């Protein structure tokens, strides 16, 4: 999937119980997921080509919330830009299966994430 630097690429939905959430969305909307373990499932695109979001038990968006994720060509430069323009880092850059990411709060307190794929 091709992405454009600093655009919205993905949305992760909070899931207290991943099995319950995946079963709900499968039954309600016909969604299928890629299972990445006990804390994360990627929501498959309806075309079957790639993913459009995820279900995450450790979602920084908070209970019942969603975490909007931006793509980045250089996650370290994006982190520096957030820090120098008034954003607050919520979780530092960390590796995940497929790349690196961090979350931040904007000046209004809205939490978003930025990721760079491998």
C-alpha positions as CSV (number, residue, x, y, z in Angstrom):
1,X,0.0,0.0,0.0
2,X,1.5,3.3,-1.1
3,X,1.2,6.2,1.4
4,X,1.9,9.9,1.4
5,X,4.0,11.5,4.1
6,X,2.1,12.9,7.0
7,X,-1.4,11.9,5.8
8,X,-4.0,9.9,7.7
9,X,-3.3,6.3,6.9
10,X,-5.1,4.2,9.5
11,X,-7.4,4.2,12.5
12,X,-7.1,1.8,15.4
13,X,-10.1,1.1,17.5
14,X,-9.8,0.3,21.2
15,X,-10.6,-3.3,22.1
16,X,-10.8,-4.4,25.8
17,X,-11.1,-8.0,24.7
18,X,-9.7,-8.7,21.2
19,X,-11.6,-11.9,20.7
20,X,-14.9,-10.2,21.6
21,X,-14.2,-7.2,19.3
22,X,-13.1,-9.3,16.3
23,X,-16.2,-11.5,16.7
24,X,-18.5,-8.4,16.9
25,X,-17.1,-6.7,13.8
26,X,-17.1,-9.9,11.8
27,X,-20.7,-10.6,12.7
28,X,-22.0,-7.0,12.4
29,X,-20.1,-5.8,9.3
30,X,-18.4,-8.9,7.8
31,X,-14.9,-7.6,8.7
32,X,-12.0,-10.0,8.6
33,X,-8.7,-9.4,10.4
34,X,-5.1,-10.4,10.4
35,X,-4.2,-11.8,13.8
36,X,-1.0,-10.4,15.3
37,X,-1.3,-11.9,18.7
38,X,-3.2,-11.3,21.9
39,X,-3.2,-7.5,21.7
40,X,-3.6,-6.5,18.1
41,X,-5.5,-7.5,14.9
42,X,-5.3,-5.7,11.6
43,X,-8.6,-4.9,9.9
44,X,-8.4,-6.2,6.3
45,X,-9.5,-3.9,3.5
46,X,-12.8,-5.1,1.9
47,X,-10.8,-5.7,-1.3
48,X,-8.7,-8.2,0.6
49,X,-5.6,-6.1,-0.4
50,X,-3.9,-4.8,2.7
51,X,-5.3,-3.3,5.9
52,X,-7.3,-0.2,6.7
53,X,-7.0,-0.1,10.5
54,X,-6.7,-2.2,13.6
55,X,-8.2,-3.4,16.8
56,X,-5.7,-2.7,19.7
57,X,-6.0,-3.6,23.4
58,X,-3.3,-1.0,24.3
59,X,-4.9,1.7,22.2
60,X,-3.6,5.1,23.3
61,X,-6.9,6.7,22.2
62,X,-8.4,5.6,25.4
63,X,-11.4,3.4,26.3
64,X,-14.0,3.4,23.5
65,X,-11.8,5.7,21.5
66,X,-10.0,5.6,18.2
67,X,-6.4,6.4,17.5
68,X,-5.8,8.1,14.2
69,X,-2.4,7.2,12.7
70,X,-0.4,9.3,10.2
71,X,2.2,7.8,8.0
72,X,5.8,9.1,7.9
73,X,8.8,8.8,5.6
74,X,11.0,9.6,8.6
75,X,9.5,8.9,12.0
76,X,12.4,10.5,13.9
77,X,12.0,13.8,12.0
78,X,8.3,13.7,12.6
79,X,8.9,13.2,16.3
80,X,11.3,16.2,16.3
81,X,8.7,18.3,14.5
82,X,6.0,17.4,17.1
83,X,8.3,18.2,20.0
84,X,9.5,21.6,18.6
85,X,6.0,22.8,17.7
86,X,4.2,22.3,21.0
87,X,3.1,18.7,20.8
88,X,3.6,16.4,23.8
89,X,5.0,12.8,23.3
90,X,2.7,10.3,24.9
91,X,4.7,7.1,23.9
92,X,8.2,7.4,22.5
93,X,9.3,5.8,19.2
94,X,9.0,2.0,19.5
95,X,9.4,-0.9,17.1
96,X,6.4,-3.0,16.2
97,X,5.9,-5.8,13.6
98,X,6.2,-3.8,10.4
99,X,7.9,-0.6,11.4
100,X,8.3,2.0,14.1
101,X,5.8,4.4,15.7
102,X,5.1,6.9,18.5
103,X,2.0,8.7,19.8
104,X,1.6,12.3,20.8
105,X,-0.9,14.8,22.0
106,X,-1.5,18.0,20.0
107,X,-1.9,21.4,21.8
108,X,-5.7,20.6,22.4
109,X,-4.9,17.2,23.9
110,X,-6.0,15.1,21.0
111,X,-3.8,11.9,20.8
112,X,-2.6,10.7,17.4
113,X,0.1,8.3,16.3
114,X,2.8,8.5,13.6
115,X,4.3,5.4,12.0
116,X,7.0,4.5,9.5
117,X,6.8,1.1,7.8
118,X,9.8,-1.0,7.3
